[in-house]
């Protein structure tokens, strides 16, 4: 079974990482008219050594909104209720 959400880092610099999370649409479906939201999503980001402590923000048309993010063992983990199409996040250095 494939993951229900695709994630990847779009940009990574010395002070931040931009991460996209996109609802996975199975390739076997042709032009679905109703795409169900991915629910209860956990995003895990392996942090590079130079970004060991970060805070997380969701980026929307209204600006940035902080989101709860746990950082441990070199990973940032945050949970989302759902992703309908896609969402963008910034993990910013805190140290």
C-alpha positions, 0 to 999 in steps of 0.5 A: 500500500502506498503512503496516503501523502507525498512529502518532500523538501522544496528548499533547504538553507542554513536557517530553514527548510520548506516542506510540501505535503500533497494528498496522494492520488492513486495512478490507477484512477482516471480523472477522479471527480471526488478526491477524499482528504487524507486524514490523521496525517503524521509528517516526519522530516529528517533534519540535517545536522546543522538544523537540529532545533526548529519551529514549524509554521504552515504557509497559507495565503493569510501568512504563516501559522505556527504548528505544534512540532516535536523535535527529537533524534534529529527528526521533526514530527508534526500531525495534521487533521487532514490534507485535501490537496496540498499544504506547505510548511517552513521549519525554521532554526531556533538555536 
